[in-house]
Amino acid sequence: MLKFFFMMLFLIPLCFMKNMFWLVQMSLFLLMFLFYNLTINVTNYCNLSYLLGCDMISFGLILLSIWICCLMIMASENLYKINFFTKFFLLNIMFLLIMLYLTFSMMNLFMFYLFFEGSLIPTLMLIIGWGYQPERIQAGMYLLFYTLFVSLPLLIGIFYIFNDMNCMMIYFMKFYNYNLYLLYFSMILAFLVKMPMYFVHLWLPKAHVEAPVSGSMILAGIMLKLGGYGLLRVLILLQKISLKLNFIWIIISLVGGFYISLKCLCQVDMKSLIAYSSVAHMSLVIGGIMTLNYWGYLGSYVLMIGHGLCSSGMFCLANINYERLHSRSLFLNSGMMNFMPSLTLWWFLLLSAAMAAPPSMNLMGEISLINSLISWSWLTMIMLMLISFFSAGYSLYLYSYTQHGKYNMGLYSFYMGLSREYLLLLLHWLPLNILVMKIDYFMIWF
């Protein structure tokens, strides 16, 4: 695992050389394929080196991180064209990727916490440095304070565990089982805010609307998955008390997911709508993890990866429209089928994946999550029906509003989609639908 870390580290000097924008991206693609060929032991940690290790959960999420970082560079060609602090932008992405890689592959709980919080800094820089509107400072503050407010209890909880266990290795935690209310809340809240759970989700739409396309892609693609990954790792320690208290989070998530789905139908900003839909998807993931059963764990993992690709692709689409019209308002973006008919196909493909149509990974994940939640209590069926119905509702609303209807007469200068943009969308959509062929890798490894 250390060799990949060093490869990323040695890519940093490349960022400062002239005309190396695309070479950095190609090197990341190479890294992705090298990592993809790693031999993974399905049941246990493998490829151990120092504090780094890799099991099936980290493997999928590290792959997703590298993939999304490649596509972020591809989506940000506009920065390269106008030469807007390109070198610092690449440095930022490399730093972010290193942080994410270390977060997912770290076996020491304290080091995991360190990099978990460290990934916040480059994201903040992306939003404040390359964001579009002046409110981006406020969005950055929201992001920072929501996350930092709950991360101190997590740190204190980790110290308590170390004091008790004399060991920080995540692998050994399965031998311990705490029954402490305060420890439970302090360990879990940081991850729930990162997910984000309803009630603590306000930072997400703000950050998304103000962020540049690369910021939105990494936020939707990876940042929300950090919370899910943390929960999958930490709940092993807290099984006894989880059985008593987890129903709180399931209820909040399901009712909140339904409410957010309704909120999506009121949005007039494309990015804002996609951001709120992320909250609705993540509420299902929280529900699935909190049931503590086999289907819930597997489904949450599959849906996290599926949502990472699908949501990131939708932000790319919104940005392609934004680059042409300089507006993300649904009123000005209507009737786009007249201008970019081939892009309409991509809107359709990615939105159908978002509403969990076959053969996307989202479908597989949602089936597992629905299984897990209904086996936990049949009453969850009511909320699940509503969430599923309205998620299709707001997807269709976004699709029909942007693609059909009268186009804005104020459009006087317009250019078609570029091959780079179509490739970008293909690289989001292909893994999302091709990985279903090997769904056994995702579904049988626990």
N, C-alpha and C positions, 0 to 999 in steps of 0.2 A: 504493500500500500504506500510505502514511503517513496517508491520510485515515481509514482504518479504525482505525488506532492512536489517532488523535485522538478519534474517536468514543468509543472505550472509555475514554480518559482523561477525557473530559468527562462520562462516566456516573458517575464516582466521587463528585462532590458530591451526586448524586441519592440515593446510598446513605444519606446522613446526614439526609435530610428525612423528615418524618413520613409514614407510610402510603404509602411508595413501593416496597414490597416487590414488588408485581406489575408496577409500571411499569418497574422495572429489568429484569424478566424479559421483558416485551413489547419493550423497547428492544433487548434482545439478539436476540430473534427477528427484529426489523427488520434489525439488523446482519447477521444470518445470511443473510437474503434479498437484501440489498444485495451482500454478498460473493459470493453464489451467482451473481449476474448478471455477475460480472467476466469479461472476455474473456480466455481463457487460450490462450497459444501452446503447442501440444502438445509441440513439440520442445525449446523453450528457455526460459530465464528471461524473464519479461515483467513489466509493471507496475512497472518499476524506480523506486525513489525513495530517495535516499541509500543506506544499506546494505541496504535491504529489497528483496526481489524475490520472485517467485512462479513456481514451475513446477508440473508436474502433481502431484508427490509432496506438496509443501507445500500445494497447493490443497486436496486431499482431507483432509489432516490438520488444517488450520486450520478447515475447515468442521466437521469432527468435534468439534474443541475448542469452537467456539462453540455447537454443538448440544447437546453434553453439559452445558456450563455453564448453558444455559437450563433443561435438564431437572433439573439439580441443584437449582436454586431451586424448581422445581415440586415436587420430591420432599420438600423440607424445610419443608413447610407447618407441621409441628408446632412448629418453632422460632418461627414467626411467631405461632402461636396463643398460646404461653406467653410470647412476647416474650423469648426467651432470647438476648440480645446480637445481635438481628437485624441492626442496622446494621453492626456489625463483621463479621458473617458475610457480608453482601453485599460489603463492602469487600474482604474476603479473596478472595471468588470473582472479583471484578473484577481484583484484583491478579494472581491466578493466571492468568486468561484473558489478560491483557496479556503476562505472562511466556511463556505457551505460544505466543501469536501471534508474539511476537518471536523465539522459538526457531525456529519453523518457517519464518519468512520471512527470517531473517537470512542474508546471503550472505557475511559475514565470519566466518571460522572461530573466531576468538577471541571475538567477540561471541556467536556461537552457544553456545560453552562457558559464557559468563557467564550467559546466560538459561537454559541447560540446568540449571545448578546453582541458579539463582535460583528456579526453579519448585518447588524442594524446600521453601523456607521457608513459603509459604502452605499447602502440603500438610501440613507438620508442624503448623502452627497449627490447621488443621482437625481433625487427629487429637487433638492435646492439648487443644484448647479445647472441642470438641463431641463427643468420643468418649464411650463409654458406661461402660467399666469402668476401675478404677484402674490396670490394667496398661498403659493407653495411653501412659504416660510411657516405659515400657520399649520399647513398639512404636515410639514416635517415635525413641528412641535407636538402635534397630536400623536404622530407615530412614535416619537421618542418617549413622551411621558406616559402614554398608555402602557407601553412595553416595560419601561423602567420602573413604573410604580409597583408592578406585581413581581418584578424579577428579584427584588431584595428578599422577600419572603422565601423565594425558591432557593436563593443562596444560603440563607440561614437554615432551611430545611436540609440542604445538602451537607452543611457542616454538622448538623445533628446526626444525620445518618453515618457520617464518617466517624464521629465520636462513638457511636454505638457499635458499628461494624468493624472499625479499624481498616476499612478497605473501601475503595471507590470504584472497583470494577463493576460495570453494569452486569456482566455475566454472572457474578456471584450473588446478585440480588434476589435470585429466585429462591435462595435458601432462607430469606427473611420475610416476615409478614408483620407489618405494623398495624396497630389498631388505635391510632392517635388522631383525634379530630383536627387539631391544629396543624400537624404535619401534613395531613391529607390536603387541607385547603392551601397550605403554603406551597406544596409541591405541584398542585394541579392548576392553580389559577393562572400562572404565567403562560402555560401552554394553551389554556382556553382563550386568553386574550389574543394570543398569536394566531389562533385558528381562523377567524375570530368567532367567538360565540355571540349569539344575540345578547344585547345589553352592553357588551364591550366591543361592538363592531364599528363604532363610529369613525375610528381612525382610518378604516379601510377605504370607504368610498372617497373620503377626502384625499387620501394619499394617491389613489388611482387617478382621480380627475386631474390632479395637479402634476402627476409624474409624466416624464417623456415616455415614448413607447417602450424603450428598454426597461425603464423603471416599472411600468405596469406589467410587463412580461415576467420580470423576475419576482415581483410581488405576488402575482396570481399563480405563477408556475411553481415557485419554490418556497417563498416565505410562509405561505399558509401551511405548507407541508411540514415545516419545522415543528409547529405545534402538535400536529398529529403524530409525528415521529416521537416527540418527547413523551406524549401520552402513552404510546405503545410500549415505550421503554420503562416508564416510571410506574405504571399501574401494577406491574408485577410485584412491586414492594408493598402495595396497599390493598391487597385483595380483600382482606377481612372487612375493612371499613368501607371499601367500595361497594360491597354488597348492601350495606346499609344506606349509603348516601347517593349512589350514582343516579337514582331516579330523578333527583333534582335537575341534573344537567340534561337528562333525556327530555324531561318535560319542557324546560326552557328552550332547548334546541328545536324541538318539533313545533312548538307553538310559534317560536321566533321565526323558524324557517317558513312557516305558512304566512306569517305577517310580512316578512321580507319579500316573499313572492308577490303579494299584493302590492307592496311598495314599488316593485319593479315595473308594474303596469302604470305607475304615475310618473315615471322618469321621462325627462325630455332630452337628457344628455346621453349619448350612446355609451360612453365609457362608464358613466354612473350606473347605467342599467346593467352592464356586464359585471361591474364590481358588486352590486347588490346580489346578482345571481350567484356569484361566488359564495357569498355568505349563506345563501339558501342551500347550496351544495354541501358546504362544510358543516352545516347543522346536521345533515344526515350522517356525515362521517363521525361527528362527535357522538351522536346517538348510537351508532354501531359500535364504536370503541367502548362506550360506557356500559353496554350490555354485558361485556366481559365474556362473550362466547365466540366460538370458532368462526362462525359465519361473519360476525361483526368485525373481527380482526382482519380477516381476508378481504372482506368487502371494502372496508375503510382504506386498506392499502391500495387496492385496485382503483377505487374511485379517486384517491389522491393523485395517482399517476395519470389517470384518464383526464381528470379535471385540469391538471397542470398543463397538459398539451392543448386541451380544447379551449380553455380560458385564455391562454397565451395567444392562440391563433385568432381568437375573436378580438383581442386588443390590437393585433396586427391589422386586422380588417378595418377596425374603427380608425386606426392611424392612416391607412391608405386613403380612406375617404377624407380624413382631416388634412392630409398633405395637399389634396386637390382643392377642397372647398374652404379650408381654413376655418372650419366650424364643425363642432360635434353635435350640433342641435339636430334633433330628429326632423324638425320642420324644414330645415334647409337641406337635409340629406335625402329627401324623398325622391322617388322616381329614378334611382340610380341605374335601373335596368336599361334605360335609354342610352346611357353613356358608357357603361362598362358591363355589358351582358355576361361576359365570361367571369367577371368577379361575382356576379349573382350566384353562379354555381357554387363558389367557395363559401359565400354567406350561407347558402342552403346546407352544404355539407357540414360546416362547423356548427351551425345552430342545431342541425338534427342530432349531431353528437352531443350537444349540450343538453338536449331534452331526452337523452338516453335512448336513441333509436339504434337498432342493430345495424352494423356489427361493431359498434364502438365499445371501448373498454368501460365507458360510463354505464352502459346497460348492465354489463356483468357485475360491476360494483354495486349498482343500485339494487339489482336482484338479491345479491347477498345481504345487503344492508336491510332490505325490506324483510327478508327471511329472518334475520337476527332480531329485528325489532318486534316483529309479530310473534315470534316464539317467546320473547321476553314478556310481552303483554298484548293481548289482542286489541286493547283499546287504542294502541298506537296506530292501528289500521286507519282510523278516521283522519288523523293528521297526515299520514303518508299518502292517502288518496288525494287530499287537498294539495299537498306539496307537489306531487307528481303531475296533477292536472294543471296547476298554475305555472309550473316550470315550462310545460309545453306552451301554455298561454302566453307568457312573456317572450318566449323564443319566437313564436309566430308573430307577435306584435312587433318585435324588433325587425324581423325579416320583412314583413309585408309593408311596414312603414317606410323602411329605407329603400326597398327595391321597387315597389309599385307606386302608383299615384302620379300626380303631376310633378314635373321637376321644377326646380327653382329657376325662374326666368332671368335671374341676375347672373347666371353662369355665363361668362363671356370667353373665358380661356380655360381649356381643359385638355388633359392628356391621358391616354389610355394606361392600362396596367403595364408595368415593366416585367420582363422575364424574371428579374430578381424577386419581385413580389410574389409571382406565381410559385416560384421555387420555395420561397419562404413558407407559403401556405401549405404547399404539398408536404414539406418536411414536418409540419405540425400534424397534418391530417393522416399521413401514411402510418407512422408508428401507432397512432391512436386506434386505427382500424386493423392494422396487420398483427399487432401484438395479441389480438384475440385468438389468433391461430395457435399461439403457445400459451394459452391461458392456464394450462396445467402448472406451469412454472409459478404462477402467481397464487394458485389456489390449493396446492397440496403440500406446502412446505412446512406447515407448523407441526 
